[in-house]
């Protein structure tokens, strides 16, 4: 990595040097998921949640072509002003980072980009909402997220509430299996469906952080790469899958009529969901984000204590 292209915040650098737990966070929820001031509020909420657990947050974002791993106070204030002014941010997967850096762009990092930057910074644990995967009607478009490729190549623990509900879930699970990516349900033996805590898709169950730390050591020793921890949304925020699925079907038809596809598709579908559920999907999204960050803190501390 070119020395001028990546900036690890002093708080993150010190924590890593002192062998203290660090958790990476992505930034597309800030730049593409919510509007100001809600986006900056959730950023602060997630960072403060980690700090309250004695874990150092490492939010990744690209500003003026520099990848920041963790944001100190001055950079947080700069980001807040940019969000308030609705400045343009690109949506950056791992393949988009070189161009964004060379052209001095601003961008929010997706799962794949965050995994790459976390690994380059020697951070093992990353909390997100839901990973990308195989989109519905993939047979005609081959629209498959690079998040799955990143999981197959980059040794980072990813905590999510399953994959995004707008995806073809069975196809996503098939690709995860094909790519030999372990999927572990946190205290559950079924794959959570993002907004919905339960499903009919069976997965392996893991019950505590100690067991996971042991598994992670064997995984790395056997040349494994990414691991997906599927953490169900808290039951009190869980929404009916039938309702969500019906709304998603409507939103996909709208997107097709309006010619919305590619990177613009996910933000469109999530916004449609928010409006159709009268904000309930947004509340659920924030609840599962906090739940995933809480679990990431626990796992990061356990891995740190085990010297993994």
C-alpha positions as YAML, in Angstrom:
chain: A
units: angstrom
residues:
- id: 1
  name: UNK
  ca: [0.00, 0.00, 0.00]
- id: 2
  name: UNK
  ca: [1.36, 3.43, -0.90]
- id: 3
  name: UNK
  ca: [2.23, 5.25, 2.37]
- id: 4
  name: UNK
  ca: [0.24, 8.38, 1.50]
- id: 5
  name: UNK
  ca: [-2.94, 6.45, 0.64]
- id: 6
  name: UNK
  ca: [-3.85, 5.08, 4.07]
- id: 7
  name: UNK
  ca: [-4.14, 6.87, 7.41]
- id: 8
  name: UNK
  ca: [-4.51, 4.78, 10.56]
- id: 9
  name: UNK
  ca: [-5.82, 6.98, 13.38]
- id: 10
  name: UNK
  ca: [-3.52, 7.27, 16.41]
- id: 11
  name: UNK
  ca: [-6.20, 5.70, 18.64]
- id: 12
  name: UNK
  ca: [-6.35, 2.64, 16.36]
- id: 13
  name: UNK
  ca: [-2.59, 2.47, 15.89]
- id: 14
  name: UNK
  ca: [-1.99, 2.64, 19.65]
- id: 15
  name: UNK
  ca: [-4.62, 0.01, 20.41]
- id: 16
  name: UNK
  ca: [-3.09, -2.39, 17.91]
- id: 17
  name: UNK
  ca: [0.43, -1.73, 19.20]
- id: 18
  name: UNK
  ca: [-0.71, -2.38, 22.77]
- id: 19
  name: UNK
  ca: [-2.62, -5.53, 21.73]
- id: 20
  name: UNK
  ca: [-6.00, -4.06, 22.66]
- id: 21
  name: UNK
  ca: [-9.25, -4.98, 20.86]
- id: 22
  name: UNK
  ca: [-10.29, -3.04, 17.75]
- id: 23
  name: UNK
  ca: [-13.45, -3.40, 15.63]
- id: 24
  name: UNK
  ca: [-13.76, -2.10, 12.07]
- id: 25
  name: UNK
  ca: [-16.95, -0.36, 10.91]
- id: 26
  name: UNK
  ca: [-17.99, 0.45, 7.34]
- id: 27
  name: UNK
  ca: [-19.17, 3.88, 6.20]
- id: 28
  name: UNK
  ca: [-21.80, 3.33, 3.50]
- id: 29
  name: UNK
  ca: [-24.48, 3.46, 6.22]
- id: 30
  name: UNK
  ca: [-23.28, 7.06, 6.66]
- id: 31
  name: UNK
  ca: [-22.82, 8.01, 3.05]
- id: 32
  name: UNK
  ca: [-25.60, 6.04, 1.35]
- id: 33
  name: UNK
  ca: [-27.87, 4.51, 3.99]
- id: 34
  name: UNK
  ca: [-29.32, 7.40, 6.00]
- id: 35
  name: UNK
  ca: [-29.75, 11.15, 5.67]
- id: 36
  name: UNK
  ca: [-28.18, 13.83, 7.89]
- id: 37
  name: UNK
  ca: [-28.41, 14.13, 10.88]
- id: 38
  name: UNK
  ca: [-29.54, 10.51, 11.41]
- id: 39
  name: UNK
  ca: [-26.46, 9.17, 9.61]
- id: 40
  name: UNK
  ca: [-24.02, 11.02, 11.86]
- id: 41
  name: UNK
  ca: [-26.06, 10.09, 14.95]
- id: 42
  name: UNK
  ca: [-25.79, 6.36, 14.21]
- id: 43
  name: UNK
  ca: [-22.07, 6.76, 13.49]
- id: 44
  name: UNK
  ca: [-21.57, 8.28, 16.95]
- id: 45
  name: UNK
  ca: [-23.88, 5.71, 18.57]
- id: 46
  name: UNK
  ca: [-21.93, 2.76, 17.17]
- id: 47
  name: UNK
  ca: [-18.55, 4.26, 18.00]
- id: 48
  name: UNK
  ca: [-19.66, 5.12, 21.55]
- id: 49
  name: UNK
  ca: [-21.04, 1.61, 22.01]
- id: 50
  name: UNK
  ca: [-17.60, 0.18, 21.24]
- id: 51
  name: UNK
  ca: [-15.84, 2.69, 23.47]
- id: 52
  name: UNK
  ca: [-18.18, 1.79, 26.35]
- id: 53
  name: UNK
  ca: [-16.91, -1.80, 25.98]
- id: 54
  name: UNK
  ca: [-13.24, -0.69, 26.05]
- id: 55
  name: UNK
  ca: [-12.93, -1.49, 22.35]
- id: 56
  name: UNK
  ca: [-11.43, 0.95, 19.86]
- id: 57
  name: UNK
  ca: [-13.68, 1.76, 16.86]
- id: 58
  name: UNK
  ca: [-12.08, 1.88, 13.42]
- id: 59
  name: UNK
  ca: [-14.58, 3.38, 10.99]
- id: 60
  name: UNK
  ca: [-13.18, 3.22, 7.45]
- id: 61
  name: UNK
  ca: [-13.87, 5.90, 4.86]
- id: 62
  name: UNK
  ca: [-12.08, 7.52, 1.92]
- id: 63
  name: UNK
  ca: [-11.71, 11.31, 1.99]
- id: 64
  name: UNK
  ca: [-9.80, 13.18, -0.73]
- id: 65
  name: UNK
  ca: [-8.33, 9.88, -1.88]
- id: 66
  name: UNK
  ca: [-6.99, 8.86, 1.53]
- id: 67
  name: UNK
  ca: [-8.37, 5.76, 3.26]
- id: 68
  name: UNK
  ca: [-8.92, 6.58, 6.93]
- id: 69
  name: UNK
  ca: [-8.94, 3.72, 9.42]
- id: 70
  name: UNK
  ca: [-10.54, 5.35, 12.43]
- id: 71
  name: UNK
  ca: [-11.53, 9.01, 12.69]
- id: 72
  name: UNK
  ca: [-10.08, 11.39, 15.25]
- id: 73
  name: UNK
  ca: [-12.15, 14.37, 16.46]
- id: 74
  name: UNK
  ca: [-10.98, 16.74, 13.73]
- id: 75
  name: UNK
  ca: [-11.83, 14.26, 10.97]
- id: 76
  name: UNK
  ca: [-15.21, 13.54, 12.57]
- id: 77
  name: UNK
  ca: [-16.04, 17.24, 12.46]
- id: 78
  name: UNK
  ca: [-14.95, 17.41, 8.82]
- id: 79
  name: UNK
  ca: [-17.10, 14.39, 7.99]
- id: 80
  name: UNK
  ca: [-20.08, 15.86, 9.87]
- id: 81
  name: UNK
  ca: [-19.86, 19.06, 7.82]
- id: 82
  name: UNK
  ca: [-19.58, 17.09, 4.57]
- id: 83
  name: UNK
  ca: [-22.66, 15.03, 5.43]
- id: 84
  name: UNK
  ca: [-24.57, 18.14, 6.47]
- id: 85
  name: UNK
  ca: [-23.69, 19.78, 3.15]
- id: 86
  name: UNK
  ca: [-24.77, 16.62, 1.28]
- id: 87
  name: UNK
  ca: [-21.44, 16.37, -0.49]
- id: 88
  name: UNK
  ca: [-21.10, 13.59, -3.04]
- id: 89
  name: UNK
  ca: [-19.63, 10.27, -1.94]
- id: 90
  name: UNK
  ca: [-18.88, 7.34, -4.21]
- id: 91
  name: UNK
  ca: [-19.90, 3.87, -3.08]
- id: 92
  name: UNK
  ca: [-16.63, 1.95, -2.90]
- id: 93
  name: UNK
  ca: [-16.13, -1.79, -3.14]
- id: 94
  name: UNK
  ca: [-12.62, -3.18, -2.89]
- id: 95
  name: UNK
  ca: [-12.11, -2.91, -6.67]
- id: 96
  name: UNK
  ca: [-13.00, 0.80, -6.55]
- id: 97
  name: UNK
  ca: [-10.35, 1.83, -4.03]
- id: 98
  name: UNK
  ca: [-7.41, 2.35, -6.47]
- id: 99
  name: UNK
  ca: [-9.39, 4.72, -8.72]
- id: 100
  name: UNK
  ca: [-10.84, 6.62, -5.75]
- id: 101
  name: UNK
  ca: [-7.38, 7.07, -4.29]
- id: 102
  name: UNK
  ca: [-5.70, 8.06, -7.56]
- id: 103
  name: UNK
  ca: [-8.44, 10.59, -8.37]
- id: 104
  name: UNK
  ca: [-8.67, 11.96, -4.79]
- id: 105
  name: UNK
  ca: [-12.35, 11.08, -4.42]
- id: 106
  name: UNK
  ca: [-14.56, 10.81, -1.35]
- id: 107
  name: UNK
  ca: [-16.27, 7.48, -0.77]
- id: 108
  name: UNK
  ca: [-18.11, 5.29, 1.69]
- id: 109
  name: UNK
  ca: [-16.62, 1.82, 2.07]
- id: 110
  name: UNK
  ca: [-18.81, -1.25, 1.52]
- id: 111
  name: UNK
  ca: [-18.22, -4.62, 3.18]
- id: 112
  name: UNK
  ca: [-15.57, -5.73, 0.69]
- id: 113
  name: UNK
  ca: [-13.59, -2.47, 0.86]
- id: 114
  name: UNK
  ca: [-13.82, -2.36, 4.65]
- id: 115
  name: UNK
  ca: [-12.62, -5.96, 4.92]
- id: 116
  name: UNK
  ca: [-9.61, -5.19, 2.75]
- id: 117
  name: UNK
  ca: [-8.67, -2.02, 4.64]
- id: 118
  name: UNK
  ca: [-9.20, -3.74, 8.00]
- id: 119
  name: UNK
  ca: [-6.93, -6.61, 7.00]
- id: 120
  name: UNK
  ca: [-4.23, -4.26, 5.70]
- id: 121
  name: UNK
  ca: [-4.39, -2.52, 9.10]
- id: 122
  name: UNK
  ca: [-4.22, -5.88, 10.97]
- id: 123
  name: UNK
  ca: [-7.78, -5.63, 12.34]
- id: 124
  name: UNK
  ca: [-9.49, -9.02, 12.61]
- id: 125
  name: UNK
  ca: [-13.10, -8.17, 13.50]
- id: 126
  name: UNK
  ca: [-15.62, -6.15, 11.48]
- id: 127
  name: UNK
  ca: [-19.27, -5.38, 12.29]
- id: 128
  name: UNK
  ca: [-21.78, -4.50, 9.59]
- id: 129
  name: UNK
  ca: [-25.55, -4.64, 9.07]
- id: 130
  name: UNK
  ca: [-25.86, -7.27, 6.37]
- id: 131
  name: UNK
  ca: [-23.50, -8.49, 3.68]
- id: 132
  name: UNK
  ca: [-24.19, -8.18, -0.02]
- id: 133
  name: UNK
  ca: [-24.76, -11.31, -2.07]
- id: 134
  name: UNK
  ca: [-26.65, -12.66, -5.05]
- id: 135
  name: UNK
  ca: [-29.39, -10.27, -6.22]
- id: 136
  name: UNK
  ca: [-32.85, -11.45, -7.18]
- id: 137
  name: UNK
  ca: [-33.21, -12.20, -10.90]
- id: 138
  name: UNK
  ca: [-29.47, -12.82, -11.03]
- id: 139
  name: UNK
  ca: [-30.04, -15.23, -13.93]
- id: 140
  name: UNK
  ca: [-30.47, -12.28, -16.25]
- id: 141
  name: UNK
  ca: [-27.90, -9.92, -14.80]
- id: 142
  name: UNK
  ca: [-25.27, -11.95, -12.87]
- id: 143
  name: UNK
  ca: [-25.54, -9.23, -10.20]
- id: 144
  name: UNK
  ca: [-23.43, -10.76, -7.42]
- id: 145
  name: UNK
  ca: [-21.76, -8.65, -4.74]
- id: 146
  name: UNK
  ca: [-17.98, -8.59, -4.39]
- id: 147
  name: UNK
  ca: [-18.60, -8.99, -0.63]
- id: 148
  name: UNK
  ca: [-18.72, -12.75, -1.27]
- id: 149
  name: UNK
  ca: [-15.37, -12.70, -3.09]
- id: 150
  name: UNK
  ca: [-13.87, -10.64, -0.26]
- id: 151
  name: UNK
  ca: [-15.04, -13.21, 2.29]
- id: 152
  name: UNK
  ca: [-13.35, -15.95, 0.25]
- id: 153
  name: UNK
  ca: [-10.03, -14.07, 0.08]
- id: 154
  name: UNK
  ca: [-9.59, -11.92, 3.19]
- id: 155
  name: UNK
  ca: [-9.14, -13.37, 6.71]
- id: 156
  name: UNK
  ca: [-11.53, -11.15, 8.67]
- id: 157
  name: UNK
  ca: [-14.39, -12.07, 11.00]
- id: 158
  name: UNK
  ca: [-17.59, -10.42, 9.70]
- id: 159
  name: UNK
  ca: [-20.56, -10.03, 12.04]
- id: 160
  name: UNK
  ca: [-23.86, -9.36, 10.28]
- id: 161
  name: UNK
  ca: [-27.59, -10.05, 10.59]
- id: 162
  name: UNK
  ca: [-27.32, -12.42, 7.63]
- id: 163
  name: UNK
  ca: [-27.38, -10.94, 4.13]
- id: 164
  name: UNK
  ca: [-29.47, -8.00, 2.96]
- id: 165
  name: UNK
  ca: [-33.16, -8.95, 2.74]
- id: 166
  name: UNK
  ca: [-33.40, -7.61, -0.81]
- id: 167
  name: UNK
  ca: [-31.20, -10.48, -2.08]
- id: 168
  name: UNK
  ca: [-31.86, -13.99, -3.36]
- id: 169
  name: UNK
  ca: [-31.11, -15.66, -0.05]
- id: 170
  name: UNK
  ca: [-30.94, -19.33, -1.15]
- id: 171
  name: UNK
  ca: [-28.61, -18.40, -4.03]
- id: 172
  name: UNK
  ca: [-26.43, -16.32, -1.70]
- id: 173
  name: UNK
  ca: [-26.11, -19.24, 0.72]
- id: 174
  name: UNK
  ca: [-25.19, -21.56, -2.16]
- id: 175
  name: UNK
  ca: [-22.41, -19.23, -3.31]
- id: 176
  name: UNK
  ca: [-21.09, -18.86, 0.26]
- id: 177
  name: UNK
  ca: [-20.89, -22.65, 0.46]
- id: 178
  name: UNK
  ca: [-19.23, -22.93, -2.96]
- id: 179
  name: UNK
  ca: [-16.59, -20.40, -1.88]
- id: 180
  name: UNK
  ca: [-15.95, -22.42, 1.32]
- id: 181
  name: UNK
  ca: [-16.94, -19.54, 3.61]
- id: 182
  name: UNK
  ca: [-18.01, -20.78, 7.07]
- id: 183
  name: UNK
  ca: [-21.41, -19.43, 8.17]
- id: 184
  name: UNK
  ca: [-21.92, -19.62, 11.93]
- id: 185
  name: UNK
  ca: [-25.18, -18.72, 13.62]
- id: 186
  name: UNK
  ca: [-24.71, -16.83, 16.87]
- id: 187
  name: UNK
  ca: [-26.83, -18.83, 19.33]
- id: 188
  name: UNK
  ca: [-29.06, -19.91, 16.44]
- id: 189
  name: UNK
  ca: [-29.14, -22.85, 14.05]
- id: 190
  name: UNK
  ca: [-31.01, -20.98, 11.29]
- id: 191
  name: UNK
  ca: [-29.82, -18.20, 8.99]
- id: 192
  name: UNK
  ca: [-31.30, -14.82, 10.02]
- id: 193
  name: UNK
  ca: [-32.98, -12.80, 7.28]
- id: 194
  name: UNK
  ca: [-31.73, -9.33, 8.22]
- id: 195
  name: UNK
  ca: [-35.05, -7.77, 9.35]
- id: 196
  name: UNK
  ca: [-36.31, -11.19, 10.46]
- id: 197
  name: UNK
  ca: [-34.63, -13.26, 13.17]
- id: 198
  name: UNK
  ca: [-35.59, -16.76, 11.98]
- id: 199
  name: UNK
  ca: [-35.77, -18.71, 8.74]
- id: 200
  name: UNK
  ca: [-35.97, -22.24, 7.32]
- id: 201
  name: UNK
  ca: [-32.30, -22.19, 6.24]
- id: 202
  name: UNK
  ca: [-30.18, -24.33, 8.62]
- id: 203
  name: UNK
  ca: [-26.63, -23.29, 9.57]
- id: 204
  name: UNK
  ca: [-24.06, -24.35, 12.16]
- id: 205
  name: UNK
  ca: [-24.53, -22.85, 15.62]
- id: 206
  name: UNK
  ca: [-21.95, -21.26, 17.92]
- id: 207
  name: UNK
  ca: [-22.91, -20.43, 21.51]
- id: 208
  name: UNK
  ca: [-20.05, -18.47, 23.04]
- id: 209
  name: UNK
  ca: [-17.00, -16.37, 22.25]
- id: 210
  name: UNK
  ca: [-14.55, -18.90, 23.72]
- id: 211
  name: UNK
  ca: [-15.71, -21.57, 21.29]
- id: 212
  name: UNK
  ca: [-15.41, -19.14, 18.40]
- id: 213
  name: UNK
  ca: [-11.88, -18.12, 19.40]
- id: 214
  name: UNK
  ca: [-10.83, -21.77, 19.26]
- id: 215
  name: UNK
  ca: [-12.54, -22.23, 15.88]
- id: 216
  name: UNK
  ca: [-10.86, -19.09, 14.50]
- id: 217
  name: UNK
  ca: [-7.40, -20.38, 15.44]
- id: 218
  name: UNK
  ca: [-8.05, -23.67, 13.61]
- id: 219
  name: UNK
  ca: [-9.58, -21.76, 10.67]
- id: 220
  name: UNK
  ca: [-6.44, -19.63, 10.21]
- id: 221
  name: UNK
  ca: [-4.12, -22.61, 10.71]
- id: 222
  name: UNK
  ca: [-5.95, -24.42, 7.90]
- id: 223
  name: UNK
  ca: [-5.49, -21.44, 5.55]
- id: 224
  name: UNK
  ca: [-9.08, -20.23, 5.93]
- id: 225
  name: UNK
  ca: [-10.05, -16.70, 4.95]
- id: 226
  name: UNK
  ca: [-13.25, -14.86, 5.96]
- id: 227
  name: UNK
  ca: [-15.84, -16.16, 8.42]
- id: 228
  name: UNK
  ca: [-19.45, -14.94, 8.53]
- id: 229
  name: UNK
  ca: [-21.10, -14.73, 11.97]
- id: 230
  name: UNK
  ca: [-24.86, -14.55, 11.40]
- id: 231
  name: UNK
  ca: [-26.29, -12.65, 14.38]
- id: 232
  name: UNK
  ca: [-30.13, -12.49, 14.49]
- id: 233
  name: UNK
  ca: [-31.84, -9.13, 14.95]
- id: 234
  name: UNK
  ca: [-33.24, -8.79, 18.52]
- id: 235
  name: UNK
  ca: [-36.64, -10.46, 18.61]
- id: 236
  name: UNK
  ca: [-38.48, -7.29, 19.66]
- id: 237
  name: UNK
  ca: [-37.39, -5.58, 16.42]
- id: 238
  name: UNK
  ca: [-37.92, -8.58, 14.12]
- id: 239
  name: UNK
  ca: [-40.35, -7.92, 11.24]
- id: 240
  name: UNK
  ca: [-42.56, -10.32, 9.33]
- id: 241
  name: UNK
  ca: [-40.62, -11.84, 6.43]
- id: 242
  name: UNK
  ca: [-43.80, -12.18, 4.36]
- id: 243
  name: UNK
  ca: [-44.46, -8.44, 4.69]
- id: 244
  name: UNK
  ca: [-40.87, -7.47, 3.91]
- id: 245
  name: UNK
  ca: [-40.67, -9.88, 0.98]
- id: 246
  name: UNK
  ca: [-43.87, -8.49, -0.55]
- id: 247
  name: UNK
  ca: [-42.60, -4.90, -0.31]
- id: 248
  name: UNK
  ca: [-39.24, -5.89, -1.78]
- id: 249
  name: UNK
  ca: [-41.03, -7.48, -4.74]
- id: 250
  name: UNK
  ca: [-42.90, -4.22, -5.34]
- id: 251
  name: UNK
  ca: [-39.70, -2.15, -5.04]
- id: 252
  name: UNK
  ca: [-37.83, -4.33, -7.55]
- id: 253
  name: UNK
  ca: [-40.63, -3.82, -10.10]
- id: 254
  name: UNK
  ca: [-40.43, -0.04, -9.52]
- id: 255
  name: UNK
  ca: [-36.65, -0.09, -9.92]
- id: 256
  name: UNK
  ca: [-36.91, -2.03, -13.17]
- id: 257
  name: UNK
  ca: [-39.48, 0.44, -14.57]
- id: 258
  name: UNK
  ca: [-37.25, 3.38, -13.62]
- id: 259
  name: UNK
  ca: [-34.08, 1.73, -14.98]
- id: 260
  name: UNK
  ca: [-32.37, 1.67, -11.61]
- id: 261
  name: UNK
  ca: [-29.63, -0.97, -11.34]
- id: 262
  name: UNK
  ca: [-26.05, -1.61, -10.24]
- id: 263
  name: UNK
  ca: [-24.79, 0.35, -7.24]
- id: 264
  name: UNK
  ca: [-27.88, 2.56, -7.24]
- id: 265
  name: UNK
  ca: [-30.22, -0.40, -6.71]
- id: 266
  name: UNK
  ca: [-29.60, -1.17, -3.04]
- id: 267
  name: UNK
  ca: [-30.06, 2.43, -1.77]
- id: 268
  name: UNK
  ca: [-33.27, 2.70, -3.84]
- id: 269
  name: UNK
  ca: [-34.70, -0.54, -2.44]
- id: 270
  name: UNK
  ca: [-33.81, 0.33, 1.14]
- id: 271
  name: UNK
  ca: [-35.40, 3.78, 0.81]
- id: 272
  name: UNK
  ca: [-38.55, 2.20, -0.66]
- id: 273
  name: UNK
  ca: [-38.68, -0.24, 2.25]
- id: 274
  name: UNK
  ca: [-38.34, 2.59, 4.77]
- id: 275
  name: UNK
  ca: [-41.25, 4.48, 3.25]
- id: 276
  name: UNK
  ca: [-43.47, 1.41, 2.81]
- id: 277
  name: UNK
  ca: [-42.96, 0.25, 6.42]
- id: 278
  name: UNK
  ca: [-43.41, 3.80, 7.77]
- id: 279
  name: UNK
  ca: [-39.91, 3.77, 9.24]
- id: 280
  name: UNK
  ca: [-40.13, 0.34, 10.91]
- id: 281
  name: UNK
  ca: [-37.42, -1.10, 8.65]
- id: 282
  name: UNK
  ca: [-35.13, 1.81, 9.56]
- id: 283
  name: UNK
  ca: [-35.67, 1.19, 13.28]
- id: 284
  name: UNK
  ca: [-34.94, -2.50, 12.72]
- id: 285
  name: UNK
  ca: [-31.81, -1.63, 10.74]
- id: 286
  name: UNK
  ca: [-30.42, 0.51, 13.55]
- id: 287
  name: UNK
  ca: [-31.27, -2.13, 16.15]
- id: 288
  name: UNK
  ca: [-29.44, -4.87, 14.29]
- id: 289
  name: UNK
  ca: [-26.44, -2.61, 13.68]
- id: 290
  name: UNK
  ca: [-26.09, -1.99, 17.42]
- id: 291
  name: UNK
  ca: [-26.62, -5.68, 18.14]
- id: 292
  name: UNK
  ca: [-23.86, -6.64, 15.70]
- id: 293
  name: UNK
  ca: [-21.45, -4.06, 17.13]
- id: 294
  name: UNK
  ca: [-22.11, -5.38, 20.64]
- id: 295
  name: UNK
  ca: [-21.25, -8.92, 19.54]
- id: 296
  name: UNK
  ca: [-18.20, -7.72, 17.60]
- id: 297
  name: UNK
  ca: [-16.87, -6.09, 20.76]
- id: 298
  name: UNK
  ca: [-17.27, -9.34, 22.68]
- id: 299
  name: UNK
  ca: [-15.54, -11.41, 20.00]
- id: 300
  name: UNK
  ca: [-12.72, -8.88, 19.53]
- id: 301
  name: UNK
  ca: [-11.97, -8.90, 23.25]
- id: 302
  name: UNK
  ca: [-11.97, -12.69, 23.39]
- id: 303
  name: UNK
  ca: [-9.71, -13.05, 20.34]
- id: 304
  name: UNK
  ca: [-7.43, -10.43, 21.81]
- id: 305
  name: UNK
  ca: [-7.19, -12.31, 25.13]
- id: 306
  name: UNK
  ca: [-6.46, -15.57, 23.29]
- id: 307
  name: UNK
  ca: [-3.71, -13.93, 21.27]
- id: 308
  name: UNK
  ca: [-5.39, -14.82, 17.97]
...
